[in-house]
Amino acid sequence: MRNAMVQLCLVIIGISSIHAVKLLQTSSFHVRMYPADGADRVWAIQGKDSTEMINVNGEYFIRSINPGHWQVSVEANEPFRNARFDINDIKPGTDIDLGEIRLQK
C-alpha cells in the first residue's frame, strides 16, 4: 500500500512538472481598442490557425499562445474600417502589451 502511494505521488509530480514547463513556453498579448465599442471582433492569426480574442471593456487579450509571428485582425463596426497588424517574433513566456489601436473612419 505504501509503495502504491509513493508511485502515485511521483506520477502527480511528473504530470505537474510537464504542465509547468508547457506554461513557461507559451506567451500572451493584449491590445486596447479606441473607441472601445469600435470593433465587432478581433482575431489573432498565426499561419492557418486563428482564434478570437476575448473582449473586456475594449481591451482584447489572448493567453497561452505559441511563440512566433502573429497577426491581429480587427473587424470594425461602421463607420470604422477593418484593420490588420503584424506582431513579429513573440518570445516564449512573455506577456506583451501592444498598446492602443485607434480605428480609422
C-alpha positions in Angstrom: 0.0 0.0 0.0 2.8 2.4 0.9 4.6 1.6 -2.4 1.4 2.5 -4.3 1.1 5.8 -2.6 4.7 6.7 -3.4 4.2 5.8 -7.0 1.0 7.9 -7.1 2.9 10.9 -5.7 5.7 10.5 -8.2 3.1 10.4 -11.1 1.4 13.5 -9.8 4.8 15.4 -9.5 5.7 14.3 -13.1 2.4 15.4 -14.6 2.6 18.8 -12.7 6.2 19.3 -14.0 5.1 18.7 -17.6 2.3 21.2 -17.3 4.5 23.8 -15.6 7.1 23.5 -18.5 4.4 23.9 -21.1 3.1 27.1 -19.4 6.6 28.6 -19.4 6.8 28.0 -23.2 3.5 29.8 -24.0 3.0 33.5 -24.4 0.2 36.1 -24.4 -0.6 39.5 -25.6 -3.3 42.2 -25.2 -4.3 45.4 -27.0 -6.7 48.2 -26.2 -9.1 49.4 -28.8 -10.1 53.1 -29.3 -13.0 53.7 -29.4 -13.8 50.8 -27.1 -17.0 49.8 -29.0 -15.5 50.4 -32.4 -14.6 46.7 -33.0 -17.0 43.9 -33.6 -14.5 41.1 -33.4 -10.7 40.9 -33.1 -8.8 37.8 -34.3 -5.3 36.6 -33.5 -3.9 34.7 -36.6 -0.8 32.5 -36.8 -0.3 30.8 -40.2 -3.6 29.0 -41.0 -4.8 29.0 -37.3 -6.9 31.8 -35.9 -8.6 32.4 -32.6 -11.0 35.1 -31.5 -9.5 37.4 -28.8 -11.5 37.9 -25.6 -13.0 41.4 -25.1 -13.2 43.0 -21.7 -14.3 46.7 -21.8 -12.4 47.5 -25.0 -9.3 45.5 -24.1 -8.7 42.4 -26.1 -6.4 39.6 -24.9 -5.3 36.1 -25.7 -3.4 33.8 -23.4 -1.5 30.5 -23.9 -0.4 31.0 -27.4 2.6 29.6 -29.3 5.6 31.9 -29.7 6.4 33.2 -33.2 4.8 35.6 -35.8 1.2 36.6 -35.3 -1.3 39.0 -36.9 -4.2 40.9 -35.2 -7.2 41.3 -37.5 -9.9 43.8 -36.4 -13.4 43.5 -37.8 -14.7 47.1 -37.1 -18.2 48.4 -36.7 -19.5 51.1 -39.1 -18.3 53.8 -39.7 -14.8 52.5 -38.8 -12.6 50.5 -41.2 -11.2 47.0 -40.7 -7.5 46.8 -39.8 -4.7 44.2 -39.7 -1.4 44.4 -37.7 1.6 42.2 -37.6 3.3 41.2 -34.4 6.8 40.0 -35.1 8.6 37.3 -33.1 6.8 36.8 -29.8 9.2 35.2 -27.4 8.3 32.2 -25.2 7.0 33.0 -21.8 6.2 36.7 -22.5 3.1 38.9 -22.0 3.2 41.7 -24.5 1.2 44.9 -24.3 0.6 46.0 -27.9 -0.7 49.4 -26.8 -3.7 51.1 -28.3 -5.2 50.6 -31.7 -7.0 53.7 -33.0 -9.6 52.7 -35.6 -9.8 55.0 -38.6 -13.1 56.1 -40.2 
